[in-house]
Amino acid sequence: MKSDSFKNAVMTLILISISFISFAGDREMELPFTENFSSPDLAAGGWIVDLSEGNSIEVRDGALVIDAWENTYAHIERPLGCDSVRVSCEIKPGFGVSWATSIILYWDVNNWTQFSILLERGGTSYCAQMVEGIPSEHRFSSSITDNNWKRISIALGEESLHYCSISDGENWKEEGVTLRPKSFKNPPSLLIAGKGYGQDKIEPRYPAENMDNDYADKGRRAQSMIRNIRVNRLDPNSLTFSDEQKRELLGFDILGEKEIAAPGDPVYESISRYFPGMKFPKEAIGVKEHRDEFAVLPDGSLKTDGTLDQSEGVLFLEFADQTVSASLRDSPCCKKLVNDQLPVVIAEYEKGNTSVRQTYFGWSKGMSPDEELFVYIGFEFVNRGETPVRIAAALRHREKEGVGAVWEENLQIDGKKDVRRFFKTPFMKGAKTQKIQKEEYDLALRQTVEFWEKILQTGTRFVVPEKRVNDAYRAWLAYNFLDVDKRNGVFEPHDGNAGFYDVIYGYSAAVYCIALDMYGFSEEAQKYLDSLATFISEDGLFEVNSGLIDMPALLVAMDEHYRYARDQAWLERIAPDVIRMSDWIIRKRRESMMNQKKESPIYGLIKYRPYCDYIQPTYSYLSDAFLCMGLEAAGRILHSAGMEEKAKAVKKESLQYREAILRSMSKTVIERDGSEMLPLFPETAELLKVVGYTARDYYTLVGGIVLETGFLPPDSRYAFLIRNLIETRGGLLLGVCTFKGGIDHAYTYGYWMNCMERGEAEKVILGLYASMAYGMSRETYSAVEVTQIRTGSNEHTLPHLYSNTQQLRILRNMLVREDGNKLILAQAVPRHWLEKGKSVEVRSAPTHFGEVSYRIVVSDQNSIDVRLEPPKRQKPEAIHIHLRHPEETFIKEVIVIPDVPKEFSGDTIILKSPHEKVEIKALY
């Protein structure tokens, strides 16, 4: 509703408003147009004021001053009716995202675009569009560092919209560009300046025209300002762009294509140059499987209470070198891990000749998950200069009532000397921090390092000639063990810790167990699977936060564990759980079919909540494909457990289920803009509709998991439709899944595996390096769920169990993977790992056939040597060894000692049923 302060003015302008709105599409603004807000009378200047109750707008000192709640509307508007224009203004931003103070081109309630500046996490230029009622958003730049005046513009061309800013006071800098949608074909009806939101197709909560809508949570009160609004005519030909730019706007992964097209394979150094690294790294420290964890925040401060707030630590160091004017604390914090891979975090600051190093690690008595957890803190103050310095240092503890000093001291440090201090504190709110002696600190540090080195040694199955990769995968293993919480004897793999996702997500937890088996942690995998089984309901449903995909993920993980461990006693023990879960699937499917028509596309499918972010029951190929694979896994388990009759019945049900899903897919494929698309929600096609029939956001994430299930053969029509849409309609950036203007890299795993199965190793290598460059902190390898890749701004969801898990799995499969009865080795080894003088080693890596070891050594570029120890427990039908020569040349001759049946083609050697160690020389 309109505020009382403007009630009379608005009533006076009713007829004018109706006139403006009625003829907006026909009237053209006289150009050039300038609004300097020299008069306080907005109505006299041709503006209409729209305000939500309690908000206000006034003209003050040549600017429009907006005082409003964060998520409410407060703007001015006027008819535009002009095309090929640049609309610009200066903005001093306030709070808000969707309702951010913006310059807005408005066609109708379902078609508009806005450009603005966000204050979130250091500042970002931001564009939001509504196209045929479908919203999208883009964060373009992180160069905004304050809330001072910023000049921005939207340039409207025949084919495109260009979002620009001025940073040098003179020239427009293009922040981003989008294609002009068909629904924007006419000139925009209104020019709007200020706050608002509109949409009535998908969000009937916001049906009002002219962006006059509020959010239920109004947010904070904030003031923002706009001045110097201008509209200028443009030469329509000035906004043309190349075919490559058009392909990028359509949704092709242009940067990824460039990396793949370059000579050799993608490399980290090239991929990491496009965008900034993660801005807000956070690391976990603690003890394996302990229910509590400490978090080291981006600024080097420490969270000691597991609360959700990640903006400021509970424990933090303050220090100032009295020889310089600024505090050392104002210097950037650089973090790394001890030995570059252990969960012992070092944060360093430097200022002039003075540096401060903070070392954090978690410790408990005997490193037990059942003992009280402490964090140990070591401070090292170093004077690198010749002249003595004085440092005022304080360790402070933040509480609700304020901040108190745990320790304060004025330190005198002679030239080329250092001073050290040591502390420990238990994990609990309001815990008392103690100053301790160096001897106690050193002993605890030594115990912690030895503990983690021993654990990670078990998982050190791969040694590659790239230190970053070797360090990273060991760190992923450690972080994931910190995400496991032992509670009342049950081991819970949580998706996060220290306040974020500190609960089980059944799907993530189950696939984590598969990764553990891949890296030789069979005992932990079995222990965690047994713990997950305690969450199976009496009627057989396993659903823990993720949705219906939890149950088939657990069945597949149980099947995988038996294939790796071959523990018959365990298999027979869990068989009743497998029967309960498979019976639930069969029963639920039959119940669904009772109310379905046989000719319907959804006949034989199950309507249920598919995954955690989609809470409404719906038909989903994700759920059904995964459940079908879960039934197939159950059939194999029951067969191996000797329950042949039940195994046959379950297998029969899985075959009927498969037929129903494939029949449904054949009926639901749609054609849009000349392309065939497979809706992942067959009844509604919603995941396609909400992103304008592209693969962005949830379509690419869900599509990735559908491919991951293995339900669709890699070269099948339906796998192609998913993969093609992901590759050509905005589903990828640098080979990883896009999401909400950023990336969510872990969900790309199924796409990568599909590429691997089709022999496209370069795409897998690209994805691994892009994940390392943008999906995790570059020095501490802490993986996150979502990153705004263009700005480096990341969510606080780190270290993230699911991300670490999928990274571990793809790396392992690049080096070792099973394909039915075949064993595939080194398929996606980057070519630069096989340069002269380098080697790749796999040590006793678990497989379905038993452990395999190999070492590839390159002594010169004319030959590559391989030493192979094949699995002994079960002979694979064949072992395929890929030797991806750095110069992309093919093998000319192969010598195997002792001789075994072999063949070779291209870069691949195939050994038929080898059963003993062999030496292989490939000649080029």
N, C-alpha and C positions, 0 to 999 in steps of 0.2 A: 504494500500500500504506500501511498505518498506520505511524506513526513508533514507534520502540521506546519512547520516553518515555511513550506512552499505551497501550502494548500490553496491560498488565494491566487497565487501566480499561476498554478496549474489549472485552476478552474477558469481563469481568464483566457488561458491558451487552448482550451479544449477544441474550439473550432479550428484554430491554426494547426493543432496537432493532427486532427482528423484529415485536414487538407494535405499536410505534409505526407502522412502515411499513405493516403489514398492515391496520391499522384507521384509517390517517390520514384516508381519505376519509370515514369514518363518525363519527369523534370530533370534537367541537367544543372549542376552547380556551375556558376560562372567561374572560369579559371583564368589566371591563377587565383587561388583562394588562400587567404591568410587570416588567422585568428590569433591576435596577440593579447586578448583578454584585457584590453585597455578600459573596458566599461564593465561595471558590476552587473549590468542588466543583460543577462544571458538571453532572455526572451526577445529583447530588442535586436539582438544580434542574430536572431533566427534559430537559436538552439532550443530544444525541448529538454527539460530536466526530468530524469527518472530516478527515483530514490526508494529504497526499501525503508520501512519504518525505523526511525532512530538514526539514520544516516544523514549526512549533510554535505552540501556542495556550496562553495562560495568562491568569488573572485578576489584574490588578494595579491597585490604587488605584481600584476601582470601574469598571474598563474591561476589555474583552476585547482583549488584545494579541496580534496576529497577526504572527509573524515567518516570512516565506515567500518563495520565489522568485516573481518577477513573474507568470509564466504558469503557475501551478500552483494546486491547490485546497487550501484551508485554511479550514474554516468550522464553525459549529455549526448544528444544525437541531432542529426539534421539530414535532409535528403541529399543524396550524392548524384546518382544517375549518370555518372561519367565512366568511361572506360579508358584504358591505356593511360593510367595516372600513377603518380607516386604520392602517397599519403604519408606525411611525416609529422612527428611531434617530438618534444622533449619530455622525458618522464623522470620523475624522482619516485622510485618504487616504494610500495609498502609491502605488507605480508600477503600471502595467498598464492595459489597456483592456478586452478581453473578460473577463479574470480580475480586474477591478478589485474591490476590497473594496466590498461592496454589501449592500443589503437586498433579499431575493429572495422572491417569491411563486412557489411551485412546484406545478404540477399533475402533470406526468410528464416524462419525459426529453425529449419533443418539445414541451412546452408550459410555459413559465415566463416571468417578467419580472423584471428587476432594475433598481435605480436606485442611482446612485453619483455620486461626484465624481472626475473625472480631473485629474491634475496637469499634463497636457500643455499646453504653450504658455500658461501663465498661469492655467489652471484652467477646467474646464467641467463643468456638470452633464450626466449621461449616463444614457440609458436603453437597455437592450438587451432584445429580446423574441425568444422562440422560439415560433412558432405553427405547429403541425402539422409540426414539423421544419424550418421555414423561418426563418432568422435575419433580424433587422432591427435597426438601431441609430439613435439620435437623440441629437444634441448640442444641448441646449436653451439654455444660458446661458453667457456668458463672464464673469460677475460674480465668479467665485471667484478670489481673488488670492493665497491662501496655503494652507498645509496645516494650518491650525488646525481646531478642531472645527466641523463643519457639521451642522445638524439637517435631515434630509430625511425624506420620507414617500411612500408609495404609497397612494392612496385608491382603493378598489375599489368601483365603482358597478355598477348593473344593466347599463348600456350602455357604460360607459367606465372607463378607468383614468387617474387624475390623479397627476402626479409633481410634488411640491411641495418647497419649501425655506423655511426661516425665516431672514430676514436682519435683522429688527428685534427679535428675541428674543421675539416674541409671536404674530404673525399669519402664517399659511401663505401663501406666494406660489406661485402655480401656474407651474411652469416649462414644463410641456407636458402634453398630453392625447392619448390614443389610444382608438380604439374597442375595446371588449371583444370579442375574437374568440369565435366560436362554440365553439371548443375549450376556452375558459375558462369555460364555462357553469356548471360545478359549483364549489363552494368550493375554493380551493387546498388541496392536501393537506398541504403543509409550509411552514413559515416557516424560511428559511435566512438566516444572517447571516455574511458573510465572502466568501471567494474561491472561484470555481468556474465550470465551463462544462459544458453538456450538449447533445447532439444526436446522433441516430443514423440519421436518414433520408438527409441529404445528406453528412454528415461521419461516416462509420463509424469514424473515428479516435476519436470521443468518445461511445461508446455507454453508458458507465456511468451508472447512475441517480444521482439526488441531486447532480448537478453534480460528480461525483468524477472529473474528467479533467484531464490535464496536456497542455500543448503540448510539441512536440519540443524547441524552444528555450525553456528555462526562464526566460531573461532574468536581470534583476538581482535581488539580494537586497534586500528592503525590509520595513519595519515599518509596520503600520497598526493602527488601533484603532477599536473600536465600543463605545458605551455607551448607557445609557438607552433600551433597546428597549421600545416600547409598542405595544399593539394595543387600539384603541377601536372600539366600535360606531358606525356612521354611520347617519343618516337616509337611506334609499335615494333619497328625492326631492331631497336636497341636491346631487346631482351631475348634475342634468339640464342639457342645453344646447340651444341654438337649432338650427333647421334649417340655418342657415348654417354653424354649427360642425360639424354632422353632414356637410355637403357637403365641408367642408374636410378632415375626417378620412377621408372616403371617397376623397379624392384630387383634388378640384377645386382649381384655382388661384384661391382666393378673392381674394387680394391683386391678382393680375393682372386678375381680372374687375372689381374696384373701380377700378383705374386706367383700364381701357378704358371703363367705364361713365361715368366723370367727363366733364364737358363738354370738348370739344376732344380733342386727342390726348394720350397719355401724355407727361409731361415728366420730365426728369432729376431736378429738385429734389424732386418728389413721390416718385418711385420710390426715391431714395437715402435717404429718411428712415426706412424701416422697420427696417433692420439696420445694424450698424456697418460701416465700410469695412474694407478689407483690413488686417490687423494686421502682416503681415510682408512688406512690399514689398522686392523685390530687383531691381536694374537691371544690365544688361550695358553695359560700355563697351569700346571697342576700335576696330578698323579693319574696314571692309567686307571680308568674305570671308577675313579672317585666321583661321588655325586656332586661335589663342588668344584668350581674352576675359577681362577682369577683371570681377568682380562687386562691386557695392556692396550690402552687407548691410543689414538693417532698422535696425541701430543706427548706420549710417554708417561702419562699418569696412569694410575692403577685402580681398577674396580675390584673391590674386595668383598662385595655383598651380593653379587648375582642379580642386581636390580636391572630393570629395563633401560633406564637412562644411560645413554652412551656418550653424552655430550661433555661430561666432565668427570674426572676420576675422584675416588674417595681419598686416595693417598696421592699426593703430588709434591714434587720438589720445587722450591723457589730458591733462586740463587742469583747474585749479582756481583760482577767483577767491579770493584770500586774504582778501578783505573779507567773504566769506560762508562759512557753515559747511559747506555741501554742495558737492560737485563739480559743475561744469557738466555733466559727463558723465552725471549722473543726470537731467538734463532731457530731455524728449522730443525726438527728432530729427525734424525736418521736412525732406522732400526735394522737390526740383523739378528740372526740366530747363532748361538754357539755352535761351532763346527759347521755353520751354514745350513744345519738341518735339524738340530735338536730343539725341543720346546723350552729353551732358555733364552730369553729375549734381552738384547742389549740395545739401549736407546742412547744416542750420543748427540750432544749439542756442542757447537763451537762458536767462539766470539774472539776475534783477535788471536792472541797467543794462549788463550785459556779454553780448555775443553772440559766437559763433564760427561762421564759415562755412567749410566744406570744399568744395572744387571738385575733381572727378575727371574726367579724360578720357583716352582711349586715343590713342596717336600712334605712327606709324612713319615712317621716312624716305620722303618722297614719298607718305605715306599708302598704302603698298603692302602687300598681303597677304603679300609674299615677304620683307619686311624684319623685323628684330627689333621686337617690340612693347613699348612702354613705357607706363606710366601716369604722368601728371603730376598732382601734388597741390598745390593752393594752399590755404593757411590764412590766414584774415583774422580777427584778434581785434579787436573793436570795443568801445570804452567809450562808451556813449551818455550817461553822466552827466557831471557837472561835476567830480567829485572823481577824482584819479588812482587807478588800481587796479594791483595787481600780480598777474600770472597765472603760475603754474608750469605749463609746457607740456612735453609729451614725445610724440614719435612713436615708437611701439614696434613691434617685429617679433616675432611669435609663432613659435616653433619647438618641436620635440618636447622639446628639453632645457630649455625655459623661454622666458621673454620677455626680450628685450634692448631697450635704448634705441637708436634710430637717431639721435635728436636730443633734447636736453633744454635748456631755457632758461627763466630767470626773466624775464618780460617786464614792463616798467614802461610803462603806457599812460596818457597824460594825458587829461584830460576832453575829450570830443567828438573823440577821435583814434582811430586804428587802427594796428595793426602787422601786417605780412604776412610769411609765410615760404613758400618754394617747394621742392618736391622732385620727383624722378622715380625710378622703379624699373622694371627689366625684368621680363617675365613669365617667372618660373622659381622653383622652390622654393629658398629660401635666397638669393635675389638681393639684391645690395647696393643699398640706397637711398641716393641722393645728394642733398645739398642743392644747389640751383642758384640762379642769379640771376633776378631778375624779368624781364630782357630775354629770356632763353631761354624762360621759361614763357609770356610774352605772345606770342612768335612761334609757339610750338607751339599755343597756344590759338587764335590767329587762323587758322592753317592748318587746324586741326581743324574749326572752325566753318564756314569757307569750303568745305571738303571736303563736309561733310554738307549744307550748304545747297544746293550744286550738285546733289548726288544727289537730294535730296528735291524739288527744283524739277521734275525730270522727272516725278515722280509726283503733283505738285500739280495734279490734274485737276478738283478740286471745291472751291468756295468757298461755304460756307453761313453763315447768320447766327447761328452758335453756335460761339464760339471753342473751347470744349471739344472739339467734334467735329473742327474743323479741325486743332487741335494733336494730337489723339489719333491720327488716321489717319496723319499724318506720322511720329509716334513708332513706330507699328506697323511701318511700312515700314523704318525704321532698325533697330529691334530684329531684324527678320527677316534683314536683311543681316548682322547680327552673328552670327546663328545659322548662316550659311553658312560652311563651313570649306574652304579650298583645301588639298588634300593630294595631293602628287605630280601636280599638274596637273589633278586632278579636283575639281570643285566639289560639295561635299556639303551639302545643306540639312539641318541637324540640327534635331531637335525642341526642343532646348534647348542650354544651354552651362554652363560653370563647374561641371561635376560632375553635372548632371541631364540625362538624355536627350541626351547629347552624341554621338548616333549618328543615322544616317538611319532614318527610318520612311517606307517607300516611298510609302504613301498620302498622308501629310502633305506630303512633299516634292513629289509630283506636283500636288496641288491648289494648293500654293504657287506653282508655275509658272503656273497658270491666273490666280491673283491678280496676278502680275507682268505678264502680258499685259494684264489689265484696266486696269492703271495706267500702261501705256506703257513698261514695262521689257522690251521685246521681246528685246533683246540678251541680257540676263541670263536670261530665260526659256529661250531657245534654248540658251544655254551650260549651264544647269543640267539641261535635258532630255537634252542630249548626254552629260553626266556620269552621269546616272541610267542611261542606256542601257548604260553600261559594266558595270553589275551584272546584265545579262540573261545567264542561263546559256546554255551551248552548246545545250541542248535547247529553249530559248525561255522558261524560267520567270524572271519578275522577281518576286522576293520578298525584301524587305529589312526584316526585323523586324516589320512590321505583320501579315503573313499574306497570304492569297490576294487580298485587296482591293488589294494593291500594283499588280498587273499591269494590271487594268482601269483603275485610276486613271491609270497612265502612258499607256495607249492613249488615254484621253479627253483627257488634257493635251496629248498630241501633236496630236490632232485639233483641239483648241481653238487651239493655237499657230498651226497653219496657217490656221485661219479668221481669226485676227487679223493675222498677218504676211504671208500669201500668198507665202511664200518657196518657189518651186517646186523650186529646186535642193536646199534642205534636205529638202523632202518626199521627193524621189527618193532622197536619201542615207539617210534613216531607214526607207524602205519595207522593206528586208530585215529590220530589227528588228521591224517591225510584223507581217510574215509569220511570223517565228519565234514571236512571242507568240501570235498568233491560231491558229497550228497547234498550239501546246501546249494551248490551251483546247479545241480541237476534238478533239484526240487524247485528252486526259484525259477528256472527256465520253463519248467512245465506249468507252473502257476501263471507265468506271463502268457504262455501260448493259449491258455484257456480263453483269454479275452482278446485274442488277435485273429484277424482274418488271414487265411492261408495265402491269399494273393497279395497281402500287404507287404511293403518293403521292410517292415519291422517284425515280421513273423519269425519267431524263434529267437529273438533278441530279448535282453533283460533291461528293464527301465529301472535305473537306480542312480544315486549320486555318483558321478564318475570319478571326481577327484576333488581335493580339498578346496580349491578356489571356485568350484562350481557346485553350489550347495543344493540346487534344485534337481530332483530326479529327472533323468532324460535318457534316451537311447543314445549310446555312444559306441563307436567302433573301438575306441580305446578299451573300454570295459570288456566288451564282448570278445575282442581278439585276445586280450590278455587272459580272460577266463578260459577260453578255449585252450590256450597254451598251458594254463594251469591244470586243466583236466588231462591233457596229454602227459604232463609231468607226473600227475598222480597215477596214471596208468602205468608208467614206467616204474615208479616206486613200488606199487603194489605187485607188479610182476616180479621185481627183484626180491620182494619180501616173501614170495611164494604164494601169494593170494591170487592165483591165476584166474579164478572165476570172476572175482570182483574186478580185477585188472581188465579183463575182456569187456565187462559191462561198461566200465568207465571209458575205455578206448572207443567203444561203439558210440557212446554219448558224445565224445569229443569230435568224432567224424561227422555226426549229424549236426552238431553245433557249427563246425567249419563250413559245411554245405549251406547252412542258413545264413551265415555271415557273408559268404561270397555271393549268394543269390541276392542278398540285400544290396550289396555294393553294386552289383550289375544294374539294379533298378534305380539307384540314387545318384549316379554320376550326372553332373550337370554341365552345360556349356555356357560360358560367359566370356564375352569379348574374344571369341575365337579360340578359347582354350577349354579343354575338359578339366573338371575339378571333382575331387571326391570329398563330399561333405563328411566330416568326422562325426557330426551329429546327424544321423540320417533322416530324422523326422523333421528337424527345424533348420538344418544347415546354419545354425547360429554362429559358430565360430568363423564361418566365412562372411556372413552378413555384417557382423559387428566391425570388421576391418575392411569393408568394401571389396569383398571377394579377392583378398590378397592372402598371403601366408603369414602376415605379421601377428605378433603377440601370441595368443594362446593357440592359434592354429599351428604355428611352427613348433611350439613346445609339445603339444599333444601329438602332432604328427610324428615328431621325433620318437616319442615313446611307442607309438603304434609300430613304427619300423623296428624299434628295439625288441619288441616282443618276439620277433621272428615269425609271426603268423604269416606274413606275406613273403613269398620267395623274392629274392633281391631283384630279379628281372621281370617280375610280374607286372601286369598292367596297372594294378592299383598301387603298388609300391612306386611305380614310375609317376603316377599322378600326384602322389604326395610329395615325392622328391622334386619333381619338376616345378610344382607350385612354390615349394620352399626356395628353390634356386632362382626362380625368375620373378617372383612377386613379393619381394621384401622380407623373406624369411631368414636371410643370412647377411651378416656383415663380417668380412674377413673369415668366412668359413664357420661362424658360430651363430646360434639362434639369436634373432633380435627380439626385444621385448620392451614395450612402452617407451620407445625412443632410445633404448639402450640395448644391452645384451643380457642373456641368461644362458651362459655357455654350456652348462652341464646337460641341459636337455637336448643338446646336439648329438649325444652319444649314439642314438639309434640311426641318425643320418650318417654319421661317420662309419658305423658298422656296415650300413648298406653300401657306402662307397668302397669300403674295404672288400666286401664280398664281390663287388663288381670290378675290382682291380684298379680303383682310382686312389692310389696311395697318396698322391699329392694333396688331395683334399683333406685327408686325415691328418697329414703332417701340418698343413695350414691350420687346421682346427686346434691341434695340440699347442702350437706356438701362440696362436691368438689367445687361447685360454690362459697361457702363462703370462702373456703381456698385459691382458686386460681383465681377466677373470679372477685374479689374485694379486696380492701385494708382490711386487717384483723382487724384493730382497728377503722377505720372510715367508713367501709362498702360502699365505693364508687366503683360502679361496672364499669367494663371496657368491651370493645367489644372483644379484642384479647389479650391473654397473652401467652408468650413463657414459658410454665409451667415449663420446666426443668431448666430454668435459672432465672425465676422470672421477666424477662424483659417484660414490658407491653406497649401497645400502649397508646397514650395520650387521647383516646376516653372515658373519664370518667369525671363526673358521666354520665352514658349512659342510656338514657330513656328506650330503648328496653330491656336492660339487667335487670334493676330494675323491669320493668313490668313483665317479664316472671318469675322472682324470686317471686314476689308477687303472681302471679297466681298459681304457683305450690305449694307454701306454703298453700294458701287458699284451694286448691283442696285436699291437703293431709288431711285437717281437715274437709272440707265441700265440697261436689260436687254434682251436679245433674247428673242423668243418665236417660234421658227420663222422665218418671213419677215417678221415684224413687229418694230418697234423701239418699246419702251415707255419713256417718259421721265417722271420725277418721280412715279412711281406711289406711293411711300411717303414723300414729302416731308412731314414733320410740319406740321400746319396752322399752328403758331405760327411757322414759318419764312416764312410768307406773310402776316404781319401788315403793316400799313401802314408804309411806309418801309424794308422789308427786301427782300433779293434773294437768289436762288439762282443760282449760275453753274456751268456745266460747260464745261471748256476742252479741246477736242480729245480727247475721251475715245474710246479705241479700242473698236470694236465689230466684229462679224462683217462689217458692211457698209462699214467704213471709219470715219474719225473723225467724231464728232458734237459740236457745240457748241450750247449754248443759255444764255440768261439770262432769268430770270423776275424782273420788277420789279413791286413793288406800291406805286403812288403814292397810291391811295386804296382804300377798301373796296368801291367800286362797279365797279372794273375791275382786271384784271391783264394786264400786257403781257409778251409773250414774243418774244424775238429768237432765231430758230432757223437754224443752218447744218447742213443734213442731210448725211449721208455722200455722198461723190462716187464712191467706187470701185464701189459696187453699190447700186442703189435698193432700199430695203425696200418690200415690198408696201404697207405703211402705217406711219405713225408715230402712235402714241397719246401724247398729252400730257395728263397728269393735273394739274389745278389744284385742289388741296384747300383750298378757301376756309376761313379761320379761323372763320367763323360757320356753316360747314357748309351754305351755300347753293349752289344749282346755277346753271350758266351759262344766261343768257337769250339771248345773241346773241354771235356770233363774227365778227370782221372780219379778213381775211387779205390782206396786201399783199406781193407781187402775188397775185392771186386764184388759188387752186388748188382742186381738188376736195376738199371737206371735209364733215364731219358732226360733230355734237356731241350729247352726252347726259349728263345728270348733271354730273359734274365733269370729263368727258373730251372732248377734241377729237381727231378722227381726220383726219389729212391723208393723201390717197391719192397715193403715189409722188411726193413733193416732190423736186425736184432742184436747187433754188437757195435762196438765203437768203430767208426770209420774216419779216415782222413780223406778230404776232398780237395782237389785243386781245380779251379775253374780258370781256363786260359782264354784270353781275349785277343 
